[in-house]
Amino acid sequence: MEVNHARVIRELRELIAALDRRVPHVERAGEASIASDAAALKEKARRRLAELEREDVRDPR
């Protein structure tokens, strides 16, 4: 199955934007853990986005 870089890039950007919009609810049990997980996911998404963008520059197809 061929990966469509443009689609993955778009979806990663949407994910990052959604995580940016999320407001932590400190009154909820487990929120600190959820916020930490969200921050880690956002960082992984940013790293993957950067990788894909570098690949697109080298091989724009």
N, CA, C and O atoms as a GROMACS GRO file, in nm:
protein
  244
    1MET      N    1   0.084  -0.118   0.000
    1MET     CA    2   0.000   0.000   0.000
    1MET      C    3   0.088   0.124   0.000
    1MET      O    4   0.174   0.140   0.087
    2GLU      N    5   0.068   0.210  -0.096
    2GLU     CA    6   0.148   0.332  -0.108
    2GLU      C    7   0.095   0.438  -0.012
    2GLU      O    8  -0.026   0.459   0.000
    3VAL      N    9   0.188   0.505   0.055
    3VAL     CA   10   0.152   0.611   0.148
    3VAL      C   11   0.145   0.742   0.071
    3VAL      O   12   0.237   0.777  -0.002
    4ASN      N   13   0.036   0.812   0.087
    4ASN     CA   14   0.018   0.942   0.025
    4ASN      C   15   0.072   1.047   0.122
    4ASN      O   16   0.004   1.084   0.218
    5HIS      N   17   0.195   1.095   0.096
    5HIS     CA   18   0.259   1.189   0.188
    5HIS      C   19   0.177   1.314   0.209
    5HIS      O   20   0.168   1.364   0.321
    6ALA      N   21   0.116   1.366   0.104
    6ALA     CA   22   0.038   1.488   0.117
    6ALA      C   23  -0.079   1.468   0.214
    6ALA      O   24  -0.109   1.556   0.295
    7ARG      N   25  -0.142   1.353   0.204
    7ARG     CA   26  -0.255   1.325   0.295
    7ARG      C   27  -0.207   1.309   0.438
    7ARG      O   28  -0.268   1.364   0.530
    8VAL      N   29  -0.100   1.237   0.459
    8VAL     CA   30  -0.046   1.217   0.593
    8VAL      C   31  -0.003   1.351   0.653
    8VAL      O   32  -0.029   1.378   0.770
    9ILE      N   33   0.062   1.434   0.572
    9ILE     CA   34   0.104   1.567   0.619
    9ILE      C   35  -0.018   1.647   0.662
    9ILE      O   36  -0.018   1.709   0.769
   10ARG      N   37  -0.121   1.647   0.580
   10ARG     CA   38  -0.244   1.721   0.613
   10ARG      C   39  -0.306   1.669   0.744
   10ARG      O   40  -0.347   1.748   0.829
   11GLU      N   41  -0.311   1.537   0.758
   11GLU     CA   42  -0.371   1.479   0.878
   11GLU      C   43  -0.286   1.505   1.003
   11GLU      O   44  -0.341   1.527   1.111
   12LEU      N   45  -0.155   1.503   0.989
   12LEU     CA   46  -0.069   1.537   1.103
   12LEU      C   47  -0.088   1.682   1.144
   12LEU      O   48  -0.092   1.714   1.264
   13ARG      N   49  -0.100   1.771   1.047
   13ARG     CA   50  -0.126   1.912   1.079
   13ARG      C   51  -0.259   1.928   1.151
   13ARG      O   52  -0.270   2.007   1.245
   14GLU      N   53  -0.361   1.854   1.108
   14GLU     CA   54  -0.491   1.859   1.173
   14GLU      C   55  -0.482   1.807   1.316
   14GLU      O   56  -0.542   1.864   1.408
   15LEU      N   57  -0.408   1.700   1.336
   15LEU     CA   58  -0.390   1.643   1.469
   15LEU      C   59  -0.322   1.744   1.561
   15LEU      O   60  -0.366   1.766   1.674
   16ILE      N   61  -0.215   1.804   1.513
   16ILE     CA   62  -0.141   1.903   1.593
   16ILE      C   63  -0.233   2.021   1.628
   16ILE      O   64  -0.232   2.068   1.741
   17ALA      N   65  -0.311   2.067   1.532
   17ALA     CA   66  -0.403   2.178   1.558
   17ALA      C   67  -0.507   2.140   1.662
   17ALA      O   68  -0.541   2.220   1.750
   18ALA      N   69  -0.559   2.018   1.653
   18ALA     CA   70  -0.658   1.973   1.751
   18ALA      C   71  -0.597   1.964   1.891
   18ALA      O   72  -0.661   2.002   1.989
   19LEU      N   73  -0.475   1.916   1.899
   19LEU     CA   74  -0.409   1.908   2.029
   19LEU      C   75  -0.382   2.048   2.084
   19LEU      O   76  -0.387   2.070   2.205
   20ASP      N   77  -0.351   2.143   1.996
   20ASP     CA   78  -0.331   2.281   2.038
   20ASP      C   79  -0.460   2.342   2.093
   20ASP      O   80  -0.456   2.423   2.186
   21ARG      N   81  -0.574   2.304   2.037
   21ARG     CA   82  -0.702   2.359   2.081
   21ARG      C   83  -0.751   2.299   2.212
   21ARG      O   84  -0.833   2.358   2.282
   22ARG      N   85  -0.699   2.182   2.246
   22ARG     CA   86  -0.747   2.112   2.365
   22ARG      C   87  -0.711   2.191   2.491
   22ARG      O   88  -0.597   2.232   2.511
   23VAL      N   89  -0.811   2.210   2.576
   23VAL     CA   90  -0.792   2.282   2.701
   23VAL      C   91  -0.792   2.181   2.815
   23VAL      O   92  -0.888   2.107   2.832
   24PRO      N   93  -0.683   2.176   2.893
   24PRO     CA   94  -0.680   2.082   3.006
   24PRO      C   95  -0.787   2.117   3.109
   24PRO      O   96  -0.814   2.234   3.136
   25HIS      N   97  -0.846   2.016   3.166
   25HIS     CA   98  -0.947   2.031   3.271
   25HIS      C   99  -0.889   1.974   3.400
   25HIS      O  100  -0.904   1.856   3.430
   26VAL      N  101  -0.822   2.062   3.475
   26VAL     CA  102  -0.747   2.017   3.592
   26VAL      C  103  -0.836   1.955   3.699
   26VAL      O  104  -0.786   1.882   3.786
   27GLU      N  105  -0.965   1.983   3.695
   27GLU     CA  106  -1.055   1.927   3.796
   27GLU      C  107  -1.087   1.779   3.770
   27GLU      O  108  -1.141   1.711   3.857
   28ARG      N  109  -1.054   1.730   3.653
   28ARG     CA  110  -1.083   1.590   3.618
   28ARG      C  111  -0.972   1.498   3.665
   28ARG      O  112  -0.853   1.531   3.656
   29ALA      N  113  -1.011   1.382   3.713
   29ALA     CA  114  -0.914   1.282   3.755
   29ALA      C  115  -0.835   1.235   3.633
   29ALA      O  116  -0.892   1.211   3.527
   30GLY      N  117  -0.705   1.222   3.649
   30GLY     CA  118  -0.621   1.172   3.542
   30GLY      C  119  -0.583   1.276   3.438
   30GLY      O  120  -0.516   1.243   3.340
   31GLU      N  121  -0.624   1.401   3.457
   31GLU     CA  122  -0.600   1.504   3.356
   31GLU      C  123  -0.452   1.530   3.334
   31GLU      O  124  -0.409   1.555   3.222
   32ALA      N  125  -0.373   1.525   3.440
   32ALA     CA  126  -0.229   1.549   3.425
   32ALA      C  127  -0.168   1.445   3.331
   32ALA      O  128  -0.084   1.476   3.246
   33SER      N  129  -0.211   1.322   3.348
   33SER     CA  130  -0.161   1.214   3.262
   33SER      C  131  -0.207   1.234   3.118
   33SER      O  132  -0.130   1.213   3.024
   34ILE      N  133  -0.331   1.274   3.101
   34ILE     CA  134  -0.386   1.297   2.967
   34ILE      C  135  -0.311   1.412   2.899
   34ILE      O  136  -0.274   1.402   2.782
   35ALA      N  137  -0.288   1.519   2.972
   35ALA     CA  138  -0.216   1.634   2.918
   35ALA      C  139  -0.073   1.596   2.878
   35ALA      O  140  -0.022   1.640   2.775
   36SER      N  141  -0.010   1.514   2.961
   36SER     CA  142   0.126   1.469   2.932
   36SER      C  143   0.128   1.381   2.806
   36SER      O  144   0.215   1.396   2.721
   37ASP      N  145   0.032   1.291   2.797
   37ASP     CA  146   0.023   1.205   2.678
   37ASP      C  147  -0.004   1.287   2.553
   37ASP      O  148   0.053   1.259   2.447
   38ALA      N  149  -0.090   1.388   2.564
   38ALA     CA  150  -0.121   1.475   2.450
   38ALA      C  151   0.004   1.551   2.404
   38ALA      O  152   0.028   1.564   2.284
   39ALA      N  153   0.082   1.600   2.500
   39ALA     CA  154   0.204   1.673   2.466
   39ALA      C  155   0.304   1.581   2.397
   39ALA      O  156   0.370   1.621   2.301
   40ALA      N  157   0.315   1.458   2.446
   40ALA     CA  158   0.407   1.362   2.384
   40ALA      C  159   0.360   1.327   2.242
   40ALA      O  160   0.442   1.318   2.151
   41LEU      N  161   0.231   1.307   2.224
   41LEU     CA  162   0.176   1.277   2.091
   41LEU      C  163   0.200   1.393   1.995
   41LEU      O  164   0.237   1.373   1.879
   42LYS      N  165   0.180   1.514   2.044
   42LYS     CA  166   0.202   1.633   1.962
   42LYS      C  167   0.348   1.641   1.917
   42LYS      O  168   0.376   1.672   1.801
   43GLU      N  169   0.440   1.613   2.006
   43GLU     CA  170   0.583   1.617   1.971
   43GLU      C  171   0.616   1.509   1.868
   43GLU      O  172   0.690   1.535   1.773
   44LYS      N  173   0.562   1.389   1.885
   44LYS     CA  174   0.585   1.282   1.787
   44LYS      C  175   0.527   1.320   1.651
   44LYS      O  176   0.589   1.295   1.547
   45ALA      N  177   0.410   1.381   1.651
   45ALA     CA  178   0.347   1.424   1.526
   45ALA      C  179   0.432   1.531   1.458
   45ALA      O  180   0.448   1.529   1.336
   46ARG      N  181   0.485   1.624   1.536
   46ARG     CA  182   0.570   1.730   1.478
   46ARG      C  183   0.697   1.671   1.417
   46ARG      O  184   0.739   1.713   1.309
   47ARG      N  185   0.758   1.574   1.486
   47ARG     CA  186   0.880   1.511   1.432
   47ARG      C  187   0.849   1.438   1.302
   47ARG      O  188   0.924   1.449   1.205
   48ARG      N  189   0.740   1.363   1.300
   48ARG     CA  190   0.703   1.288   1.179
   48ARG      C  191   0.669   1.384   1.065
   48ARG      O  192   0.705   1.359   0.950
   49LEU      N  193   0.600   1.491   1.097
   49LEU     CA  194   0.567   1.592   0.996
   49LEU      C  195   0.694   1.649   0.935
   49LEU      O  196   0.703   1.664   0.814
   50ALA      N  197   0.791   1.681   1.018
   50ALA     CA  198   0.919   1.736   0.968
   50ALA      C  199   0.988   1.634   0.878
   50ALA      O  200   1.044   1.671   0.775
   51GLU      N  201   0.986   1.506   0.915
   51GLU     CA  202   1.047   1.402   0.832
   51GLU      C  203   0.980   1.395   0.695
   51GLU      O  204   1.047   1.391   0.592
   52LEU      N  205   0.848   1.394   0.695
   52LEU     CA  206   0.775   1.384   0.569
   52LEU      C  207   0.798   1.507   0.481
   52LEU      O  208   0.810   1.495   0.359
   53GLU      N  209   0.803   1.624   0.542
   53GLU     CA  210   0.828   1.745   0.465
   53GLU      C  211   0.968   1.744   0.404
   53GLU      O  212   0.987   1.790   0.291
   54ARG      N  213   1.067   1.693   0.478
   54ARG     CA  214   1.202   1.681   0.423
   54ARG      C  215   1.203   1.583   0.306
   54ARG      O  216   1.267   1.609   0.204
   55GLU      N  217   1.132   1.471   0.320
   55GLU     CA  218   1.125   1.373   0.212
   55GLU      C  219   1.060   1.434   0.087
   55GLU      O  220   1.105   1.409  -0.025
   56ASP      N  221   0.956   1.513   0.106
   56ASP     CA  222   0.888   1.576  -0.007
   56ASP      C  223   0.979   1.674  -0.080
   56ASP      O  224   0.971   1.688  -0.202
   57VAL      N  225   1.066   1.742  -0.006
   57VAL     CA  226   1.160   1.836  -0.068
   57VAL      C  227   1.260   1.760  -0.154
   57VAL      O  228   1.295   1.804  -0.263
   58ARG      N  229   1.307   1.645  -0.104
   58ARG     CA  230   1.405   1.565  -0.179
   58ARG      C  231   1.343   1.493  -0.296
   58ARG      O  232   1.407   1.477  -0.400
   59ASP      N  233   1.219   1.448  -0.282
   59ASP     CA  234   1.152   1.368  -0.385
   59ASP      C  235   1.008   1.417  -0.401
   59ASP      O  236   0.915   1.352  -0.352
   60PRO      N  237   0.988   1.529  -0.471
   60PRO     CA  238   0.855   1.589  -0.478
   60PRO      C  239   0.751   1.512  -0.560
   60PRO      O  240   0.634   1.551  -0.560
   61ARG      N  241   0.787   1.406  -0.629
   61ARG     CA  242   0.696   1.322  -0.709
   61ARG      C  243   0.599   1.406  -0.782
   61ARG      O  244   0.514   1.353  -0.855
   0.00000   0.00000   0.00000
